[in-house]
Amino acid sequence: MSSSKSVLSVRDLKLYYRTRKGVVKALEEINFDLEKEDTLAVVGESGCGKSTLARALVRVLPRNIHTYEGKVILEGRNVMELNEEDFRREIRWRKISIVFQGAMNSFNPVYKIGYQVAEPLIIHDHLEKKEALKRARQLIELMGMPGVFADRYPFELSGGMKQRAAIAMALITNPEIVILDEPTSALDVLTQANIINLLKKIKNEFKLTYIFITHDLGLASELANRVAVIYAGKMVELSSADIFYTQPKHPYSKGLLASAPTLSTDRRPEFITGVPPSLIDPPSGCRFHPRCRFAWEKCSSEEPAMFQVGEDHLVRCWLYGDGK
């Protein structure tokens, strides 16, 4: 599935955390390609590793890292080989930026919004403060807010306005890729719709490539042209959005879609039995097999690979592999 058009290729990305109870296997065997102006939605239950993937890509990691390896190839360059200082100076916020979950946590409460949006220009591009603030004000206006909001403190903005400001902060250095980590999770439905419309607009204007991390499959369908499903730290399905929403293959993917309410039918939402496993001691074989109604002997003893079941469609499930 690798392509010469890929702006980002991730190969065998692995991230483990060290804790008092043991090593948490947060991410394993993460592989995908992202082409220019793609929007890849990364979906799954809370705790599956979605936000960990985002932090691994921008290298904003806690101190208790046990293992962090693999390849992250950005525009043909493996940025995992860069030291922290070179990565900060050349990649983070210049090539790939992130809108963190919970906009209020992205801002320092004692600095004005305009300065915080402008700060990457001052640090990375060495612009004079006056010029950086001017550009920040222009971008804030592009986000649909009055320019005077640049002179306000974070507590003076509503949740939706703070989210717009956080998006402006991620865009100020014109990055190639923007990671959106649950950008609407703390907002009401109407504000969510406004933010999604804003994201569509700026994607077209800036020719952006998105990685959209969410647990809301409805929102994912609004933005994404590709979908990756993560369960217990591993990617279990990767396909185009059209295929995922009409022909999901993995039992977990089917369960996620069945749990989402619909307006067009009388079907009652279903639920996936059981709970996600501990990532300190995950199940043998397929990690989903304790909750899967299609599981058979091989599922509990052997871990499936990612099997190709169609053009640009991969599934980690023995139902689609050899040997049953």
Rosetta silent file (secondary structure, phi, psi, omega in degrees, C-alpha in Angstrom):
SEQUENCE: MSSSKSVLSVRDLKLYYRTRKGVVKALEEINFDLEKEDTLAVVGESGCGKSTLARALVRVLPRNIHTYEGKVILEGRNVMELNEEDFRREIRWRKISIVFQGAMNSFNPVYKIGYQVAEPLIIHDHLEKKEALKRARQLIELMGMPGVFADRYPFELSGGMKQRAAIAMALITNPEIVILDEPTSALDVLTQANIINLLKKIKNEFKLTYIFITHDLGLASELANRVAVIYAGKMVELSSADIFYTQPKHPYSKGLLASAPTLSTDRRPEFITGVPPSLIDPPSGCRFHPRCRFAWEKCSSEEPAMFQVGEDHLVRCWLYGDGK
SCORE:     score description
SCORE:     0.000 S_00000001
   1 L     0.000    0.340  177.493    0.000    0.000    0.000 S_00000001
   2 L   -68.963  148.354 -176.816    3.042    2.242   -0.063 S_00000001
   3 L  -140.151  145.754  176.936    2.936    4.965   -2.697 S_00000001
   4 L   -66.434  -15.499  179.994    5.402    7.356   -4.238 S_00000001
   5 L   -86.353   -5.447 -174.651    2.799   10.057   -3.532 S_00000001
   6 E   -64.519  131.257  172.009    2.915    9.457    0.221 S_00000001
   7 E   -91.182  -21.519  178.353    3.818   12.453    2.355 S_00000001
   8 E  -142.218  128.311  174.640    3.888   10.232    5.453 S_00000001
   9 E  -127.383  126.075  178.535    4.673    6.528    5.767 S_00000001
  10 E  -111.769  128.704 -177.004    4.621    4.796    9.145 S_00000001
  11 E  -130.117  121.421  174.138    6.279    1.400    9.427 S_00000001
  12 E    50.651   42.661  178.678    6.237   -0.946   12.437 S_00000001
  13 E   -69.877  129.932 -178.293    5.747    1.876   14.918 S_00000001
  14 E  -134.000  133.531  177.725    5.986    0.590   18.482 S_00000001
  15 E  -141.933  117.881  176.712    5.546    2.509   21.724 S_00000001
  16 E  -116.829  145.454  174.856    5.633    0.965   25.201 S_00000001
  17 E  -108.626  145.300  174.744    5.324    2.761   28.547 S_00000001
  18 E   -95.383  125.384  178.106    7.037    1.728   31.776 S_00000001
  19 E  -132.264  171.431  179.161    4.724    1.703   34.823 S_00000001
  20 L   -64.818  -29.203 -177.910    4.817    0.310   38.359 S_00000001
  21 L   -86.621  -13.344 -179.036    2.520   -2.527   37.344 S_00000001
  22 E   143.683 -173.165 -178.646    4.535   -3.465   34.272 S_00000001
  23 E   -87.536  123.982  178.165    5.189   -2.462   30.679 S_00000001
  24 E   -89.733  117.856 -178.883    2.149   -1.084   28.844 S_00000001
  25 E   -87.293   77.890 -169.916    2.187   -2.169   25.189 S_00000001
  26 E   -70.365  -38.282  179.060    0.406    0.958   23.989 S_00000001
  27 E  -140.462  138.982  175.450    1.158    0.639   20.259 S_00000001
  28 E  -146.839  142.534  171.907    2.473   -2.226   18.133 S_00000001
  29 E    52.077   47.148  177.342    2.838   -2.905   14.415 S_00000001
  30 E   -89.249  119.842 -178.697    1.315    0.383   13.245 S_00000001
  31 E  -136.416  127.215  172.646    1.671    0.698    9.465 S_00000001
  32 E  -165.894  162.349  175.300    0.000    3.140    7.099 S_00000001
  33 E  -121.626  145.853 -179.260    0.637    5.611    4.279 S_00000001
  34 E  -128.054  120.630  178.581   -0.810    9.076    3.977 S_00000001
  35 E   -93.600  161.384 -177.807   -1.024   10.867    0.645 S_00000001
  36 L   -57.433  132.264  179.249   -1.206   14.627    0.175 S_00000001
  37 L    69.513   12.248  169.183   -4.626   16.080    1.092 S_00000001
  38 L   -69.813  157.242  163.508   -5.813   12.756    2.549 S_00000001
  39 E  -126.859  110.685  178.272   -7.814   12.709    5.753 S_00000001
  40 E   -97.899  116.868  174.527   -7.178    9.538    7.714 S_00000001
  41 E   -87.749  128.482  176.377   -9.659    8.957   10.534 S_00000001
  42 E  -108.180  114.300 -172.304   -8.223    6.880   13.393 S_00000001
  43 E  -122.441  160.085  179.356  -11.098    5.339   15.360 S_00000001
  44 L   155.738  170.841 -179.869  -11.535    2.986   18.296 S_00000001
  45 L   -67.974  162.046  175.367  -12.613    2.809   21.937 S_00000001
  46 L   -58.222  136.227  178.665  -11.054    4.969   24.642 S_00000001
  47 L    87.139    4.691 -176.542   -7.658    3.643   25.677 S_00000001
  48 L   -81.612  -16.404  179.909   -6.975    1.812   22.408 S_00000001
  49 L   118.873    8.313 -177.154   -3.944    3.952   21.516 S_00000001
  50 H   -63.406  -53.489 -179.509   -5.348    6.688   19.273 S_00000001
  51 H   -68.503  -30.609  175.184   -3.924    9.659   21.195 S_00000001
  52 H   -62.324  -39.161  176.416   -0.721    7.714   21.839 S_00000001
  53 H   -61.377  -44.152  179.404   -0.298    7.451   18.069 S_00000001
  54 H   -59.485  -46.724 -178.260   -0.721   11.217   17.728 S_00000001
  55 H   -68.396  -32.371  177.515    1.892   11.916   20.394 S_00000001
  56 H   -66.637  -36.476 -177.800    4.262    9.366   18.894 S_00000001
  57 H   -71.637  -34.730  178.502    4.121   11.087   15.499 S_00000001
  58 H   -98.532    1.701  177.138    4.920   14.550   16.895 S_00000001
  59 L    56.817   46.737  171.824    7.215   13.081   19.571 S_00000001
  60 L  -108.422   89.148 -166.910    5.439   14.710   22.520 S_00000001
  61 L  -122.393  150.949  175.074    5.989   11.856   24.934 S_00000001
  62 L   -71.583  175.318 -175.891    6.071   11.326   28.722 S_00000001
  63 L   -80.212  -17.788 -173.473    9.275   10.389   30.509 S_00000001
  64 L   -89.958   44.422  179.020    8.317    6.783   31.235 S_00000001
  65 E   -77.642  129.326  175.380    9.062    5.493   27.718 S_00000001
  66 E   -96.410  -48.741 -179.715   10.167    1.857   27.631 S_00000001
  67 E  -139.567  132.425  176.857   10.292    1.287   23.851 S_00000001
  68 E  -145.817  102.025 -174.330    9.896    3.766   21.011 S_00000001
  69 E  -151.603  172.921 -175.934   10.915    2.456   17.599 S_00000001
  70 E   121.407 -167.979  178.746    9.930    1.997   13.993 S_00000001
  71 E  -123.375  133.615  171.402   10.034    4.292   10.982 S_00000001
  72 E  -124.039   99.811 -172.963    8.167    7.559   10.448 S_00000001
  73 E   -98.440  109.764 -178.152    9.042    8.626    6.927 S_00000001
  74 E  -109.398  115.414 -177.736    8.028   12.222    6.247 S_00000001
  75 L    51.746   44.370  176.111    8.528   13.381    2.655 S_00000001
  76 L    83.663    3.309 -176.582   11.041   10.576    2.097 S_00000001
  77 E  -121.089  128.078  178.803   13.004   11.150    5.315 S_00000001
  78 E   -78.600   99.412 -174.463   12.945    8.886    8.353 S_00000001
  79 H   -75.893   -8.993  175.262   12.468   11.463   11.113 S_00000001
  80 H   -66.586  -19.424 -179.546   12.889    8.796   13.814 S_00000001
  81 H   -81.570  -10.810 -179.114   16.616    9.101   13.161 S_00000001
  82 L   -78.862  145.622  172.316   16.654   12.774   14.215 S_00000001
  83 L   -76.106  171.883 -172.939   17.664   13.752   17.725 S_00000001
  84 H   -61.069  -42.102 -177.987   15.192   15.717   19.830 S_00000001
  85 H   -65.475  -43.867  178.710   16.656   19.150   19.049 S_00000001
  86 H   -66.684  -37.692  178.498   16.695   18.581   15.272 S_00000001
  87 H   -64.250  -43.609  179.300   13.171   17.144   15.391 S_00000001
  88 H   -62.689  -41.716 -174.702   11.916   20.185   17.324 S_00000001
  89 H   -77.134  -35.349 -171.186   13.628   22.623   14.982 S_00000001
  90 H  -104.850  -27.446 -169.898   12.863   20.953   11.631 S_00000001
  91 L  -114.229  -58.603 -173.887    9.732   18.809   12.010 S_00000001
  92 E   -63.988  122.452 -179.801    7.453   19.580   14.951 S_00000001
  93 L    77.739  -23.434  175.116    5.079   22.428   14.029 S_00000001
  94 L   -83.562  -47.893 -177.725    6.971   23.125   10.774 S_00000001
  95 L  -102.965  -34.559 -177.653    6.053   19.910    8.945 S_00000001
  96 E  -142.818  126.403 -179.110    3.541   18.301   11.289 S_00000001
  97 E  -126.455  175.004 -174.467    1.474   19.966   14.007 S_00000001
  98 E  -143.297  141.396  168.781   -1.295   18.886   16.357 S_00000001
  99 E  -102.768  109.601 -173.410   -4.536   20.201   17.806 S_00000001
 100 L   -74.509  155.511  175.665   -4.636   18.609   21.242 S_00000001
 101 L   -67.479  130.419 -178.576   -7.730   17.182   22.884 S_00000001
 102 L    80.744   89.567 -172.974   -9.286   19.789   25.173 S_00000001
 103 H   -60.232  -34.285 -176.820   -8.511   23.258   23.815 S_00000001
 104 H   -62.124  -32.643 -179.606   -8.278   24.879   27.246 S_00000001
 105 H   -74.354  -10.421 -179.599   -5.319   22.663   28.119 S_00000001
 106 H   -84.516  -12.301 -172.944   -3.459   23.936   25.033 S_00000001
 107 L  -114.385  146.102  170.887   -3.231   27.505   26.322 S_00000001
 108 L   -82.513  122.523 -172.667   -1.282   29.230   29.077 S_00000001
 109 L   -66.638  -15.295 -175.520   -3.923   31.141   31.081 S_00000001
 110 L  -100.302    1.661  176.484   -1.655   34.156   31.725 S_00000001
 111 L  -114.328  146.976  179.153   -0.800   34.936   28.072 S_00000001
 112 L   -70.265  153.563 -177.130   -3.117   36.484   25.500 S_00000001
 113 H   -57.002  -45.531 -176.745   -4.448   34.319   22.682 S_00000001
 114 H   -57.879  -42.697 -179.779   -2.709   36.309   19.946 S_00000001
 115 H   -66.427  -38.732 -177.836    0.736   35.838   21.462 S_00000001
 116 H   -70.435  -33.075  174.359    0.218   32.098   21.934 S_00000001
 117 H   -69.489  -37.736 -176.259   -0.869   31.686   18.314 S_00000001
 118 H   -78.704  -19.412 -171.421    2.118   33.787   17.177 S_00000001
 119 H   -54.832  -40.882  177.697    4.702   32.101   19.405 S_00000001
 120 H   -60.116  -33.229  177.448    5.725   29.369   16.887 S_00000001
 121 H   -67.643  -37.546 -179.901    6.580   32.103   14.350 S_00000001
 122 H   -68.412  -40.914 -176.297    8.739   33.883   16.918 S_00000001
 123 H   -79.738  -49.741 -173.140   10.534   30.668   17.938 S_00000001
 124 H   -85.113  -40.660 -176.638   10.815   28.778   14.642 S_00000001
 125 L   -99.606   -3.077  177.562   10.878   31.564   12.035 S_00000001
 126 L    56.478   36.377  177.082   12.569   34.190   14.251 S_00000001
 127 L   -76.028  152.001  171.577   10.005   36.839   13.265 S_00000001
 128 L   -63.379  147.380 -175.531    9.778   40.102   15.134 S_00000001
 129 H   -57.700  -40.458 -178.003    7.010   39.984   17.708 S_00000001
 130 H   -61.872  -45.434 -179.715    5.023   42.750   15.983 S_00000001
 131 H   -67.872  -40.036  179.489    5.004   40.943   12.608 S_00000001
 132 H   -63.568  -41.179  178.752    4.197   37.583   14.217 S_00000001
 133 H   -66.240  -34.277  177.939    1.244   39.095   16.091 S_00000001
 134 H   -63.781  -44.936  178.723   -0.008   40.657   12.863 S_00000001
 135 H   -66.262  -38.498  179.042   -0.014   37.266   11.132 S_00000001
 136 H   -62.523  -42.226  178.944   -1.649   35.644   14.139 S_00000001
 137 H   -62.422  -41.113  179.178   -4.453   38.205   14.087 S_00000001
 138 H   -63.181  -41.163 -179.843   -5.024   37.560   10.368 S_00000001
 139 H   -70.274  -36.787  176.202   -5.217   33.811   10.951 S_00000001
 140 H   -60.915  -40.274  176.832   -7.577   34.255   13.896 S_00000001
 141 H   -65.527  -37.399  177.937   -9.880   36.228   11.607 S_00000001
 142 H   -64.224  -28.112  177.791   -9.634   33.447    9.016 S_00000001
 143 L   -76.474    0.894  177.420  -10.840   31.065   11.718 S_00000001
 144 L    90.628   19.866  179.048  -14.084   33.076   11.873 S_00000001
 145 L  -117.387  151.418  174.149  -13.328   35.181   14.951 S_00000001
 146 L   -61.549  142.988 -179.285  -12.973   38.967   15.301 S_00000001
 147 H   -58.836  -27.237 -179.017   -9.351   40.082   15.242 S_00000001
 148 H   -65.182  -16.406  178.087   -9.774   41.713   18.673 S_00000001
 149 H   -64.739  -18.165  176.957   -9.940   38.202   20.168 S_00000001
 150 H   -63.071  -23.147 -177.769   -6.158   38.143   19.794 S_00000001
 151 H   -95.369    8.730 -179.844   -6.040   40.528   22.768 S_00000001
 152 L  -101.168  159.641  176.747   -8.134   38.297   25.022 S_00000001
 153 L   -91.645  157.395 -176.451   -7.073   35.690   27.535 S_00000001
 154 H   -52.980  -37.624 -176.647   -8.138   32.030   27.145 S_00000001
 155 H   -68.886  -13.734 -179.881  -10.748   32.224   29.949 S_00000001
 156 H   -86.838   -4.353 -178.790  -12.543   34.986   28.024 S_00000001
 157 L  -105.148  148.087  174.747  -13.313   32.687   25.066 S_00000001
 158 L   -72.168  171.947  179.712  -16.067   30.097   24.761 S_00000001
 159 H   -60.022  -42.642  179.542  -15.212   26.443   24.147 S_00000001
 160 H   -65.947  -39.058  178.824  -15.795   26.765   20.402 S_00000001
 161 H   -68.038  -39.096  176.368  -13.689   29.921   20.165 S_00000001
 162 H   -62.736  -37.782  179.161  -10.848   28.298   22.096 S_00000001
 163 H   -65.715  -39.666  176.445  -10.982   25.375   19.684 S_00000001
 164 H   -63.301  -39.922  178.586  -10.743   27.750   16.715 S_00000001
 165 H   -66.112  -37.520  177.941   -7.765   29.448   18.349 S_00000001
 166 H   -65.361  -37.063  176.432   -6.105   26.060   18.923 S_00000001
 167 H   -66.031  -41.789  177.435   -6.559   25.260   15.231 S_00000001
 168 H   -60.144  -41.082  179.945   -5.020   28.635   14.337 S_00000001
 169 H   -62.553  -34.785  179.653   -2.053   27.830   16.576 S_00000001
 170 H   -75.057  -23.436 -175.114   -1.540   24.545   14.690 S_00000001
 171 H   -97.223   -9.991 -167.636   -1.697   26.269   11.286 S_00000001
 172 L   -61.257  -27.888 -179.149    0.455   29.340   11.911 S_00000001
 173 L  -100.013   13.265  179.065    3.662   27.812   10.462 S_00000001
 174 L    55.299   56.042  179.964    1.906   26.298    7.399 S_00000001
 175 L   -71.398  159.835  177.535    2.584   22.619    8.224 S_00000001
 176 L   -76.335  -40.050 -174.268    2.040   19.867    5.681 S_00000001
 177 E  -124.346  135.640  175.461    0.176   17.573    8.099 S_00000001
 178 E  -121.844  126.242  175.326   -2.171   18.470   10.966 S_00000001
 179 E   -94.718  126.130 -179.871   -3.170   15.914   13.592 S_00000001
 180 E  -109.404  103.107 -176.637   -6.607   16.567   15.082 S_00000001
 181 E   -95.043   98.483 -178.995   -6.887   14.748   18.412 S_00000001
 182 L    47.662   57.257 -171.773  -10.595   14.651   19.327 S_00000001
 183 L   -69.940  -11.400 -177.381  -10.987   18.325   18.296 S_00000001
 184 L  -123.673   11.428 -170.546  -14.722   18.446   19.059 S_00000001
 185 L   -65.097  -28.328 -176.261  -15.098   16.068   22.013 S_00000001
 186 L  -100.993   14.365 -173.485  -15.859   18.770   24.615 S_00000001
 187 L  -111.425  155.507  176.014  -18.243   20.800   22.427 S_00000001
 188 L   -73.206  168.293 -171.116  -22.002   20.811   21.966 S_00000001
 189 H   -61.197  -43.372 -178.703  -23.503   19.407   18.769 S_00000001
 190 H   -65.330  -42.644  178.815  -24.019   22.758   17.024 S_00000001
 191 H   -67.035  -36.772  174.864  -20.480   23.924   17.809 S_00000001
 192 H   -56.222  -47.210 -179.440  -19.146   20.551   16.645 S_00000001
 193 H   -61.490  -40.310  179.163  -20.821   21.062   13.273 S_00000001
 194 H   -64.697  -40.794  179.885  -19.334   24.565   12.975 S_00000001
 195 H   -67.093  -41.245  178.366  -15.823   23.284   13.770 S_00000001
 196 H   -62.323  -42.562  177.186  -16.138   20.438   11.250 S_00000001
 197 H   -62.779  -38.610  176.605  -17.243   22.917    8.572 S_00000001
 198 H   -63.367  -43.544  179.483  -14.263   25.119    9.468 S_00000001
 199 H   -62.506  -37.821  175.788  -11.894   22.158    9.172 S_00000001
 200 H   -63.741  -42.754 -177.750  -13.287   21.345    5.726 S_00000001
 201 H   -64.249  -49.251 -176.102  -12.842   24.955    4.628 S_00000001
 202 H   -73.239  -25.534  175.384   -9.257   25.365    5.779 S_00000001
 203 H   -61.528  -43.409  179.276   -8.302   21.935    4.418 S_00000001
 204 H   -70.941  -38.973 -177.323   -9.250   23.125    0.941 S_00000001
 205 H   -71.490  -39.557 -175.969   -7.682   26.571    1.348 S_00000001
 206 H   -97.339   -2.395 -177.505   -4.375   25.366    2.827 S_00000001
 207 L    55.239   50.081 -173.187   -4.233   22.028    0.904 S_00000001
 208 L   -86.988  158.700  170.311   -3.777   20.231    4.217 S_00000001
 209 E  -113.564  128.315 -175.502   -3.380   16.571    5.076 S_00000001
 210 E  -111.497  145.908  158.684   -5.241   15.497    8.228 S_00000001
 211 E  -116.145  111.713 -171.711   -4.981   12.684   10.728 S_00000001
 212 E  -106.531  107.144 -177.338   -8.342   12.884   12.506 S_00000001
 213 E   -95.254  123.799 -175.216   -8.453   10.991   15.802 S_00000001
 214 L  -159.070  157.397  169.282  -11.960   10.400   17.094 S_00000001
 215 L  -105.065   -0.010 -177.077  -14.330    7.920   18.711 S_00000001
 216 L   -97.882  103.303 -176.797  -17.278    9.500   16.855 S_00000001
 217 H   -66.855  -28.650  177.406  -17.858    7.538   13.645 S_00000001
 218 H   -65.279  -45.722  177.390  -20.414   10.088   12.441 S_00000001
 219 H   -64.511  -39.478  179.468  -17.889   12.920   12.590 S_00000001
 220 H   -58.920  -38.150 -179.021  -15.258   10.729   10.957 S_00000001
 221 H   -67.470  -22.686  179.678  -17.566   10.187    7.986 S_00000001
 222 H   -73.736  -31.930 -172.256  -17.816   13.962    7.504 S_00000001
 223 H  -110.280  -35.292 -164.260  -14.077   14.493    7.035 S_00000001
 224 L   -84.811  144.037  167.575  -12.284   11.260    6.237 S_00000001
 225 L  -107.365   -9.468  173.559  -11.530    9.615    2.928 S_00000001
 226 E  -138.632  153.528 -177.998   -9.669    6.775    4.710 S_00000001
 227 E  -133.673  133.703  172.301  -10.266    5.012    8.028 S_00000001
 228 E  -118.534  130.505  179.797   -7.907    3.130   10.353 S_00000001
 229 E  -106.980  126.868  178.486   -9.381    1.107   13.228 S_00000001
 230 E  -114.192  134.366  174.799   -7.218    0.499   16.300 S_00000001
 231 E  -133.379  124.839  176.155   -7.993   -2.075   18.984 S_00000001
 232 L    50.734   43.345  173.315   -5.796   -2.653   22.052 S_00000001
 233 L    87.465   -3.351 -179.240   -2.798   -0.933   20.518 S_00000001
 234 E  -123.933  143.911  175.698   -2.914   -2.643   17.116 S_00000001
 235 E   -76.338  126.586 -176.718   -4.402   -1.566   13.819 S_00000001
 236 E  -111.056  -15.084  176.205   -7.078   -4.099   12.871 S_00000001
 237 E  -156.479  141.848  179.058   -8.532   -2.563    9.710 S_00000001
 238 E  -144.686  121.947 -177.351   -7.421    0.016    7.153 S_00000001
 239 E  -160.332  176.319  170.472   -9.483    1.004    4.125 S_00000001
 240 E   -68.278  155.595 -179.273  -11.099    3.818    2.215 S_00000001
 241 H   -63.320  -38.608 -179.640  -13.983    5.479    4.045 S_00000001
 242 H   -58.406  -44.211 -179.516  -16.473    4.337    1.380 S_00000001
 243 H   -70.747  -43.212 -177.011  -15.545    0.709    1.943 S_00000001
 244 H   -59.998  -44.051 -175.061  -15.368    0.982    5.724 S_00000001
 245 H   -79.108  -14.747 -179.730  -18.838    2.470    6.113 S_00000001
 246 H  -113.291  -29.587 -176.652  -20.500    0.064    3.683 S_00000001
 247 L  -138.547   57.672  177.400  -18.432   -3.140    3.859 S_00000001
 248 L   -64.120  146.004 -176.774  -16.495   -3.352    7.153 S_00000001
 249 L  -108.906  -45.198 -175.145  -14.704   -6.674    7.538 S_00000001
 250 L   -69.338  138.451  178.828  -13.232   -6.953   11.027 S_00000001
 251 H   -55.485  -33.464  178.079  -15.742   -8.043   13.707 S_00000001
 252 H   -67.610  -42.973  177.427  -14.640   -5.102   15.870 S_00000001
 253 H   -60.143  -42.743  178.410  -15.274   -2.638   13.036 S_00000001
 254 H   -62.167  -39.711  179.004  -18.711   -4.137   12.515 S_00000001
 255 H   -65.613  -40.127  178.243  -19.407   -3.786   16.232 S_00000001
 256 H   -61.528  -46.456 -178.768  -18.359   -0.125   16.256 S_00000001
 257 H   -67.291  -36.470  179.801  -20.637    0.708   13.352 S_00000001
 258 H   -69.093  -22.571 -179.206  -23.526   -1.278   14.846 S_00000001
 259 H   -81.979  -12.742 -178.150  -23.193    0.711   18.096 S_00000001
 260 L   -85.475  129.684  177.659  -23.730    4.039   16.329 S_00000001
 261 L   -69.259  151.809  178.266  -27.358    5.269   16.183 S_00000001
 262 L  -125.063  152.712  177.823  -28.854    6.069   12.787 S_00000001
 263 L   -95.828  -18.920 -172.563  -31.601    8.453   11.690 S_00000001
 264 L   -89.776  -13.071 -179.377  -32.535    6.640    8.493 S_00000001
 265 L  -132.926  168.745  177.083  -33.574    3.289   10.026 S_00000001
 266 L   -92.096    7.650 -177.352  -35.350    1.942   13.095 S_00000001
 267 L   -62.486  132.463  177.598  -32.379   -0.285   13.971 S_00000001
 268 L   -82.803  139.209  177.843  -31.501   -0.167   17.650 S_00000001
 269 L   -59.805  140.358  177.431  -27.834    0.409   18.480 S_00000001
 270 L  -102.059  177.030  178.257  -25.996   -2.748   19.522 S_00000001
 271 L  -137.888  156.619  177.569  -23.028   -3.104   21.852 S_00000001
 272 L   -91.368  123.981 -178.150  -19.793   -5.063   21.939 S_00000001
 273 L   -67.871  157.321  176.766  -19.752   -7.464   24.880 S_00000001
 274 L    80.085 -171.680 -178.896  -16.888   -7.456   27.365 S_00000001
 275 L  -131.482  157.341  177.222  -14.261   -4.798   28.012 S_00000001
 276 L   -59.971  148.063 -176.190  -10.966   -3.863   26.322 S_00000001
 277 L   -78.187  163.228  172.134   -8.031   -5.950   27.581 S_00000001
 278 L   -68.699  134.182  178.149   -5.149   -4.818   29.756 S_00000001
 279 L   -86.163   -2.305  171.509   -2.240   -3.662   27.614 S_00000001
 280 L   -79.409  -37.258  178.922    0.176   -4.825   30.307 S_00000001
 281 L  -136.399   72.216 -176.585   -0.891   -8.425   29.723 S_00000001
 282 L   -69.095  158.599 -179.474   -2.865   -8.542   26.453 S_00000001
 283 L   -61.641  152.307  173.365   -4.572  -11.769   25.319 S_00000001
 284 L   -71.520  163.843 -179.921   -2.616  -14.286   23.269 S_00000001
 285 L    65.563 -140.170  175.809   -3.437  -14.612   19.597 S_00000001
 286 L   -71.395  129.488 -176.785   -5.883  -12.021   18.313 S_00000001
 287 L   -68.324  -17.989 -178.976   -6.390   -9.383   20.997 S_00000001
 288 L   -91.828   -7.462 -169.137  -10.085   -9.126   20.165 S_00000001
 289 H   -60.796  -31.284  179.264  -10.854  -12.848   20.409 S_00000001
 290 H   -65.040  -19.109 -178.019  -12.260  -12.782   24.017 S_00000001
 291 H  -109.964    0.404 -170.672  -15.013  -10.424   22.829 S_00000001
 292 L   -94.960  126.988 -179.658  -15.510  -11.780   19.306 S_00000001
 293 L   -78.375   -8.583  178.363  -18.573  -13.884   18.496 S_00000001
 294 L  -101.922    3.622 -173.787  -16.790  -15.294   15.414 S_00000001
 295 L   -63.858  144.946  174.301  -13.684  -16.466   17.306 S_00000001
 296 L  -134.570 -176.847 -169.868  -12.414  -20.031   16.807 S_00000001
 297 H   -54.118  -45.396 -174.881   -9.407  -21.987   18.131 S_00000001
 298 H   -61.365  -29.194 -176.316   -6.750  -20.354   15.986 S_00000001
 299 H   -64.162  -31.376 -176.879   -7.819  -16.892   17.141 S_00000001
 300 H   -89.363  -12.235 -175.353   -6.705  -17.564   20.725 S_00000001
 301 H  -113.269  -28.822 -176.715   -3.373  -19.184   19.870 S_00000001
 302 L  -126.223  134.704  179.507   -1.981  -17.412   16.788 S_00000001
 303 L   -82.194  128.147 -179.398   -1.866  -13.724   16.071 S_00000001
 304 L   -74.997  151.402  171.370   -3.229  -12.817   12.626 S_00000001
 305 L   -86.060  179.198  172.572   -1.315  -10.677   10.172 S_00000001
 306 L   -84.457  110.887 -178.747   -2.886   -7.861    8.166 S_00000001
 307 E   -95.106  139.537  177.100   -4.537   -9.652    5.251 S_00000001
 308 E   -84.605  122.963 -177.341   -5.422   -7.844    2.026 S_00000001
 309 E  -115.527    2.976  179.746   -9.096   -8.392    1.229 S_00000001
 310 E   176.072  175.520  178.955   -9.480   -5.865   -1.565 S_00000001
 311 L   -63.236  123.645  179.393   -7.824   -2.916   -3.202 S_00000001
 312 L    58.374   36.015 -179.142   -6.519   -0.614   -0.444 S_00000001
 313 E  -139.328  113.907 -179.524   -8.276   -2.731    2.203 S_00000001
 314 E  -119.423  142.344 -178.861   -6.388   -4.572    4.963 S_00000001
 315 E  -139.362  133.072  175.815   -7.873   -6.569    7.865 S_00000001
 316 L   -96.077   85.143 -176.974   -6.173   -8.254   10.858 S_00000001
 317 L  -160.946  134.897 -179.432   -8.469  -11.251   11.230 S_00000001
 318 H   -68.033  -16.726  176.786   -8.190  -15.020   10.691 S_00000001
 319 H   -62.129  -22.169 -177.062  -11.615  -15.020    9.013 S_00000001
 320 H  -115.257    8.133  178.626   -9.867  -13.560    5.973 S_00000001
 321 L  -104.860  179.440 -179.783   -6.556  -15.429    6.250 S_00000001
 322 L   -82.267  150.048  167.985   -5.426  -18.853    5.177 S_00000001
 323 L   112.239   -6.793  179.661   -5.808  -21.889    7.283 S_00000001
 324 L   -76.867    0.000    0.000   -9.386  -22.010    8.580 S_00000001
